[in-house]
């Protein structure tokens, strides 16, 4: 059974930065894509960024140029560097590991990011 644990969330002022981490326990040999999603209050969960095993990245338009996703396969870890944060980035951020065809599909429990002055 694979478990994902996020860390790095917190309170930050507008214009600030945070780095999220998500580490997986258990075997992830079947995992291809690692990614980050977020859900703001009253809104649907949305993709923030994802990276395939081949290194192909996909970003939400709203975070392009500000957020950077990276992964360390040896450490079973995916990162999200978030710069120039604004209040609209406030949300619970979830990491997601999935295989080809979305099988398997694992989710973390989320870490809260609050951008406020």
Backbone as CSV, one residue per row, in Angstrom:
resi,resn,N_x,N_y,N_z,CA_x,CA_y,CA_z,C_x,C_y,C_z
1,UNK,0.834,-1.178,0.000,0.000,0.000,0.000,0.882,1.247,0.000
2,UNK,0.647,2.122,-0.933,1.433,3.349,-1.042,0.734,4.471,-0.301
3,UNK,1.486,5.188,0.501,0.966,6.369,1.185,1.780,7.584,0.760
4,UNK,1.083,8.678,0.543,1.722,9.934,0.157,1.561,10.936,1.292
5,UNK,2.640,11.592,1.644,2.600,12.571,2.728,3.182,13.885,2.223
6,UNK,2.330,14.916,2.248,2.766,16.245,1.833,3.304,17.036,3.016
7,UNK,4.170,17.981,2.723,4.670,18.902,3.737,5.072,20.204,3.054
8,UNK,5.262,21.233,3.875,5.741,22.507,3.351,4.704,23.600,3.244
9,UNK,3.454,23.263,3.526,2.433,24.301,3.475,2.548,25.246,4.656
10,UNK,1.764,26.307,4.596,1.784,27.274,5.688,1.241,28.613,5.263
11,UNK,1.487,29.592,6.096,1.034,30.964,5.849,2.181,31.775,5.258
12,UNK,1.896,32.466,4.175,2.919,33.273,3.522,2.272,34.562,3.014
13,UNK,3.046,35.611,2.985,2.534,36.896,2.494,2.516,36.916,0.971
14,UNK,1.665,37.723,0.401,1.667,37.866,-1.069,3.056,38.240,-1.570
15,UNK,3.453,37.591,-2.647,4.775,37.792,-3.189,5.811,36.831,-2.648
16,UNK,5.454,36.076,-1.639,6.385,35.145,-1.017,6.483,33.820,-1.748
17,UNK,7.260,32.922,-1.158,7.522,31.621,-1.760,7.330,30.504,-0.739
18,UNK,6.989,29.357,-1.263,6.930,28.129,-0.475,7.388,26.981,-1.348
19,UNK,7.890,25.946,-0.699,8.250,24.725,-1.405,7.522,23.567,-0.757
20,UNK,6.691,22.921,-1.543,5.969,21.750,-1.075,6.738,20.491,-1.442
21,UNK,6.635,19.506,-0.566,7.232,18.208,-0.824,6.187,17.128,-0.607
22,UNK,6.330,16.052,-1.341,5.447,14.895,-1.170,6.298,13.649,-1.326
23,UNK,6.313,12.846,-0.271,7.110,11.633,-0.298,6.179,10.432,-0.219
24,UNK,6.507,9.428,-0.993,5.711,8.204,-1.029,6.418,7.097,-0.256
25,UNK,5.635,6.388,0.511,6.143,5.184,1.172,5.601,3.984,0.412
26,UNK,6.387,2.958,0.349,5.967,1.798,-0.405,6.525,1.816,-1.813
27,UNK,6.254,0.766,-2.549,6.788,0.631,-3.896,5.999,1.465,-4.892
28,UNK,6.707,2.262,-5.672,6.046,3.085,-6.690,6.584,2.751,-8.077
29,UNK,6.974,1.514,-8.277,7.548,1.142,-9.566,6.547,1.300,-10.696
30,UNK,5.258,1.237,-10.359,4.234,1.341,-11.387,3.786,2.777,-11.639
31,UNK,4.414,3.730,-10.942,4.010,5.129,-11.062,4.688,5.790,-12.250
32,UNK,3.910,6.553,-13.020,4.464,7.304,-14.130,4.425,8.808,-13.866
33,UNK,3.255,9.293,-13.548,3.090,10.737,-13.386,2.970,11.121,-11.922
34,UNK,3.707,12.140,-11.547,3.578,12.742,-10.220,3.088,14.165,-10.410
35,UNK,2.159,14.558,-9.560,1.608,15.888,-9.764,1.060,16.509,-8.504
36,UNK,0.653,17.749,-8.662,0.046,18.518,-7.590,-1.295,19.072,-8.067
37,UNK,-2.268,18.969,-7.203,-3.581,19.549,-7.421,-3.881,20.464,-6.242
38,UNK,-4.865,21.307,-6.416,-5.288,22.152,-5.295,-6.791,22.346,-5.321
39,UNK,-7.307,22.626,-4.135,-8.733,22.886,-4.003,-8.929,24.054,-3.059
40,UNK,-9.459,25.121,-3.602,-9.773,26.296,-2.805,-11.185,26.163,-2.259
41,UNK,-11.493,26.870,-1.191,-12.841,26.789,-0.613,-13.916,27.097,-1.643
42,UNK,-14.888,26.216,-1.737,-15.997,26.417,-2.655,-15.704,26.150,-4.113
43,UNK,-14.510,25.637,-4.390,-14.133,25.374,-5.778,-13.774,23.906,-5.973
44,UNK,-13.751,23.490,-7.227,-13.370,22.118,-7.536,-11.861,21.959,-7.481
45,UNK,-11.445,20.738,-7.269,-10.029,20.431,-7.290,-9.504,20.631,-8.712
46,UNK,-8.336,21.245,-8.826,-7.776,21.516,-10.145,-6.307,21.116,-10.201
47,UNK,-5.872,20.781,-11.391,-4.467,20.468,-11.597,-3.632,21.736,-11.480
48,UNK,-2.535,21.612,-10.748,-1.577,22.708,-10.654,-0.390,22.420,-11.559
49,UNK,0.203,21.261,-11.379,1.367,20.883,-12.177,1.546,19.383,-12.111
50,UNK,2.099,18.819,-13.179,2.375,17.389,-13.209,3.604,17.141,-14.051
51,UNK,4.263,16.037,-13.743,5.452,15.646,-14.497,5.413,14.152,-14.737
52,UNK,5.593,13.754,-15.989,5.611,12.341,-16.317,6.992,11.749,-16.025
53,UNK,7.074,10.447,-16.133,8.350,9.793,-15.937,9.391,10.190,-16.979
54,UNK,8.930,10.653,-18.111,9.834,11.106,-19.177,10.242,12.564,-18.998
55,UNK,9.712,13.199,-17.955,10.081,14.580,-17.685,9.202,15.612,-18.351
56,UNK,8.110,15.181,-18.938,7.184,16.119,-19.573,6.335,16.779,-18.501
57,UNK,6.276,18.089,-18.533,5.531,18.822,-17.515,4.276,19.465,-18.094
58,UNK,3.336,19.678,-17.200,2.079,20.324,-17.548,1.712,21.234,-16.389
59,UNK,1.447,22.486,-16.697,1.126,23.468,-15.663,-0.224,24.116,-15.954
60,UNK,-0.920,24.465,-14.893,-2.093,25.312,-15.045,-1.629,26.676,-15.531
61,UNK,-2.445,27.303,-16.369,-2.077,28.605,-16.918,-1.820,29.624,-15.808
62,UNK,-2.566,29.524,-14.744,-2.481,30.517,-13.674,-1.172,30.458,-12.898
63,UNK,-0.413,29.361,-13.040,0.831,29.233,-12.269,2.074,29.219,-13.149
64,UNK,1.876,29.221,-14.454,3.033,29.190,-15.359,3.954,30.377,-15.097
65,UNK,5.235,30.076,-15.007,6.220,31.115,-14.760,6.436,31.408,-13.284
66,UNK,5.570,30.867,-12.442,5.700,31.108,-10.992,5.999,29.828,-10.221
67,UNK,5.419,28.715,-10.657,5.584,27.443,-9.972,6.463,26.512,-10.818
68,UNK,7.225,25.673,-10.128,8.063,24.694,-10.804,7.934,23.348,-10.114
69,UNK,7.622,22.338,-10.893,7.528,20.988,-10.360,8.819,20.247,-10.665
70,UNK,9.232,19.418,-9.718,10.400,18.572,-9.923,10.186,17.277,-9.156
71,UNK,10.978,16.277,-9.505,10.829,14.995,-8.839,12.177,14.346,-8.649
72,UNK,12.261,13.563,-7.593,13.466,12.781,-7.303,13.007,11.342,-7.155
73,UNK,13.165,10.579,-8.210,12.652,9.215,-8.205,13.349,8.349,-7.163
74,UNK,14.608,8.617,-6.940,15.353,7.827,-5.963,14.816,8.023,-4.547
75,UNK,14.214,9.193,-4.331,13.661,9.503,-3.005,12.143,9.378,-2.974
76,UNK,11.559,8.902,-4.074,10.090,8.774,-4.144,9.403,10.096,-3.801
77,UNK,9.953,11.190,-4.284,9.494,12.504,-3.859,9.231,13.417,-5.043
78,UNK,8.183,14.201,-4.908,7.891,15.253,-5.875,7.831,16.577,-5.116
79,UNK,8.294,17.615,-5.772,8.351,18.945,-5.161,7.540,19.937,-5.990
80,UNK,7.118,20.989,-5.301,6.495,22.101,-6.013,7.055,23.391,-5.428
81,UNK,7.883,24.057,-6.199,8.404,25.356,-5.801,7.430,26.415,-6.252
82,UNK,6.938,27.190,-5.299,5.927,28.199,-5.589,6.499,29.580,-5.269
83,UNK,6.609,30.405,-6.278,7.109,31.771,-6.123,6.026,32.773,-6.485
84,UNK,6.232,33.999,-6.069,5.296,35.090,-6.386,3.859,34.701,-6.053
85,UNK,3.693,34.166,-4.877,2.364,33.702,-4.472,1.406,34.868,-4.325
86,UNK,0.155,34.619,-4.666,-0.888,35.620,-4.464,-2.074,34.969,-3.749
87,UNK,-3.005,35.807,-3.349,-4.096,35.310,-2.497,-4.915,34.242,-3.210
88,UNK,-4.938,34.294,-4.550,-5.692,33.292,-5.312,-5.052,31.909,-5.270
89,UNK,-3.833,31.824,-4.773,-3.157,30.534,-4.634,-3.534,29.837,-3.328
90,UNK,-4.284,30.500,-2.491,-4.707,29.897,-1.232,-5.580,28.681,-1.502
91,UNK,-5.185,27.543,-0.952,-5.905,26.296,-1.201,-5.245,25.182,-0.405
92,UNK,-5.919,24.048,-0.386,-5.283,22.813,0.071,-4.636,22.171,-1.149
93,UNK,-3.367,21.860,-1.012,-2.598,21.278,-2.108,-2.426,19.780,-1.857
94,UNK,-2.758,19.007,-2.885,-2.688,17.556,-2.795,-1.676,17.021,-3.805
95,UNK,-0.882,16.064,-3.386,-0.028,15.413,-4.372,-0.728,14.162,-4.871
96,UNK,-0.350,13.781,-6.070,-0.979,12.668,-6.760,0.070,11.883,-7.519
97,UNK,0.075,10.586,-7.320,0.954,9.684,-8.059,0.050,8.734,-8.838
98,UNK,0.300,8.596,-10.116,-0.540,7.699,-10.896,0.262,6.965,-11.955
99,UNK,-0.244,5.787,-12.294,0.395,5.007,-13.339,-0.212,5.317,-14.700
100,UNK,0.260,4.603,-15.685,-0.298,4.750,-17.023,-1.761,4.331,-16.996
101,UNK,-2.586,5.087,-17.685,-4.009,4.805,-17.650,-4.633,5.091,-16.294
102,UNK,-3.914,5.891,-15.493,-4.399,6.283,-14.166,-4.586,5.105,-13.222
103,UNK,-3.851,4.047,-13.458,-3.887,2.904,-12.562,-2.462,2.506,-12.213
104,UNK,-2.065,2.502,-10.937,-2.845,2.932,-9.774,-2.939,4.455,-9.691
105,UNK,-3.648,4.918,-8.705,-3.889,6.348,-8.544,-3.927,6.652,-7.056
106,UNK,-2.889,7.335,-6.579,-2.755,7.600,-5.150,-2.829,9.090,-4.869
107,UNK,-3.431,9.423,-3.733,-3.569,10.811,-3.307,-3.031,10.989,-1.898
108,UNK,-2.424,12.134,-1.655,-2.086,12.525,-0.301,-3.281,13.159,0.379
109,UNK,-3.112,13.478,1.657,-4.211,14.066,2.424,-4.258,15.583,2.311
110,UNK,-3.225,16.158,1.748,-3.236,17.589,1.499,-2.469,18.402,2.521
111,UNK,-1.991,19.546,2.050,-1.335,20.511,2.926,-1.874,21.897,2.588
112,UNK,-2.188,22.663,3.606,-2.839,23.946,3.416,-1.815,25.038,3.140
113,UNK,-2.074,25.788,2.084,-1.289,26.975,1.758,-2.205,28.183,1.862
114,UNK,-1.818,29.109,2.699,-2.596,30.333,2.878,-1.721,31.529,2.531
115,UNK,-2.195,32.314,1.573,-1.476,33.519,1.168,-2.289,34.708,1.644
116,UNK,-1.704,35.426,2.593,-2.444,36.528,3.199,-1.463,37.517,3.815
117,UNK,-1.867,38.776,3.797,-1.061,39.794,4.447,-1.537,40.012,5.880
